[in-house]
Amino acid sequence: MGNYPSMGTEGGTVVGALELNICYDCPLPCCQIGGPWNNCCADKCCPSCCPGLKSPHGAEWEAASAGFEVFLSEAYTTAKGVGGCCTDVFKIKAALDAEWTGRANTYLATHGLKLEVCAFYTSDGKSSTPHLVLQFRKASAV
């Protein structure tokens, strides 16, 4: 699965995405590579994975990324606090959109970016897998 075309609702030029690493708290070392917002499959740390979401890139992201770490930490804390034992990504999305997304976008706007929180499930017909994705795109000129 890739992030082109945009999976979000706002379109625009997508510069990448970060997916919540749902197994980050698992004791297996492979689950903790790269942190709680790691695109493990896209970053090739898991050779058995299919290609994943492309991590954010470009000049705007490079300028914004260091200052955005505090927002990612806060988003992970929120996700763990409201997601429950089965990681209800729709509940997490609602909580992030209610209090976090606006503040994150205010910061990102200073670097010409905007994000959208996307929540969805994929299924192989036997089980389903939750996904919570922060999709970044270039902000539109107004």
C-alpha positions, 0 to 999 in steps of 0.5 A: 500500500502506498500513499499516492494518490492521497488517502486523505480527503483534502488532496494536494501534494502529499509529502509522506505519512507516518503510521502509528506503530500499534505493536510499539509496546510489544516486548519484541525488539522488532516492534520497537524499531524507529519509535511509535510513529514508524513506517517500518515497511516503508523504511525497510526494517522488516524484510517480510513486509509489503511496501508501506507508506512513504515517510515524509520528505522534502525541504519543508519536512526537514525544516519542520521535523525536529520541532514536530517531535513534541507533537508526535510524542503527544499524539502517541500518548493520546493514542495509547490513552484513548485507543483502548486494548483493541486500538480503536483507531476511530476513537483515537482519530476523534480525540486527536482531531478534537484537541491535537490536529489544530495545534499541530497544523498551526505549527506545520503551517509555519513550514508550509505543511498541513496534516490530516489524521486518517483512520481505517482498517484493512482485512485479509478476509480472516482478520482486520488490522487497524491503521492510524496515519498522519498524512502530510501535504504541502499547504495550499497557497491562499 
